[in-house]
Amino acid sequence: MSINQEMEQSVKDLLKLTDSDLELELGRRLKINEAEVDAGVTDSLSAASAMSIDIDSAELAGPIDFLRNAARAFLNRFNQQMFSLICNPEDPDFEKVKGAIAGGAEKVAIVLTGILIAKFAWLPAIIVVIATLIAKRFAAGSHEAVCIAWKQEIED
């Protein structure tokens, strides 16, 4: 299976999770990556693939506050940059994201995975969770409404 196919399957799996479970999954993936790097496993990092797995809420069990805090810290560090990428009409990828919204959350997440890889060079397993979290925002409202709410969130 190609990395694109893995990412598409992972997006489909991740869209089944709640936003809260997605945060936990992001934290879990970040911590797995950190542990692998600390252990010197650099030639076969789990996060180098999209980690298309059968996601089960039981798999997310663990130190929930720890995982959620890791995910939120990561997201907060890049929140302004991701907002600008998606909501700033001057950004070259703005139209790609806006155009994908009509295709639903899955289409937005798939488009965002490519954009986030190009812009941030994050590992696929991390990107698919972030792209899915962002895409789910657009499933709940229009591009403009989501961007307005996101901007207020950043300013608060």
N, C-alpha and C positions, 0 to 999 in steps of 0.2 A: 504494500500500500504506500502511495506517495505521501509526502508530508502534507500536501494540500488536501488529500483525501482524509488523512488522519485529523487534520484541523477541522474539516467540515464535519466529520463524525463526532469529534469532541464537542464542537459547538452544539450539535443536536442533542448530545447527552447533557451538556451543561444547561441548556435552556429549560430542562425539566426541573432544575433546582430553584429554590427560592433565592432571593437576593441574599438573605442571611446565610444560607448554605453555600452560596457562591463565595461569599467573603471567607467562610471557613475553608473552603476548598482552595482558594488563593493562598491563604495562610499556610495550609498544609503543604502546598506545592513549593512555596517560598522556603519553608523550613526543611523540606526534603532536599531541595537544591543546596541550601546552606550546609546541611549535614554532609552531603556528598562532597562538596568542595572542601570542607574542613577535613574530611577523611582522605583527601587526595585523589578522589575519583573524578578526574577531569576528562577522561576519554569516553565515558559513557554515562553522562548525566541524564537522569530520568527526564528532566525538564527540556532536554534537547529534542524530544518528540512531543507531540501534542497530548500525550497521555490520554488517549481515548480509552476510557475504562468504563466498566459498568459501575456507575456511581450509585451508591447506596448511602442513606443517611448514617447508617452504622459505621461506614468507613470514615465519616467525618468526626467520629467520636475522638475524644482526646482532650487536651487542655484547651477548652473552647475559648476562654478569654485570651489566652496566649496566641492562638491562631488568629482570632479576630483582630487583636491588636497589631499583629504582624502585617496582616492584610491592609488594615486601615492606615498604618504608618506608611506603607508602600504607596498606596493610592493617594494619600495626602501629599506625599513628596512630589507627585507628578500631576496632581489634579489640575492646576492652572494650565500646564502645557497640553494636557489632553483636551481640556475645555477649548483652548484656542484652536487646536487642530480641527475640532469638530464643529465649533460654533462661530469661528471667525471667517467671514466671507472673503477675507484677503488670503486665507490659507489656500495653497494650491489643491489640497485634497477635500476642501469643503464641499464642492459640488458632487464628488464621488459619494461622500457620506450622505448628503442630502438626497441624492438620487436613489440610494439604496433603501431608504426608509419605506418607500412604496412596496418593496419586496418583503417587508416584515423583519422581525428581530433576527431571524437566521441570516438573511441576506446582509443586514447591517453588520452583524458580528463577523461574517466571513470577509466583507470588505474591510472592516476595521483591523482584522488580523494582519492583512497585507500591509496596511498603512502603518500600523504600530511596529511591525518588524522593520520596515524601512526607516521609520523615524527614530525608534528607540533601541533597536537591535536586542530586544529582550528575547528570551528563550520561548519557543512555541507553547510549552505547557503553561507558562505564565500569561502569555498574550491571549490565548483563547479564553481564559477566565475573565480577564479585564475586558476584552472585546464583548463578551457575553453580558457582563454586568452593565456596560454602557448601552449595548443594544436593547436590553430589557427596558431601559429608561424610555427609549423611543417607541416601544410597543405601547406605552401608557399615554403617549401624547404626541403632538406634532413636533417637528424639529424646532420651531420657534419657541413653543411653550417649554420644551425640555431645556433649551439653552437659557431661557429667562430664569427658570427655576435653578438650574445649575450655577448660573452667575450669582444668584442670591445666596446659594449655599457657600460659594467661595468667599463672598464678601462677609458672611456672618462669622 
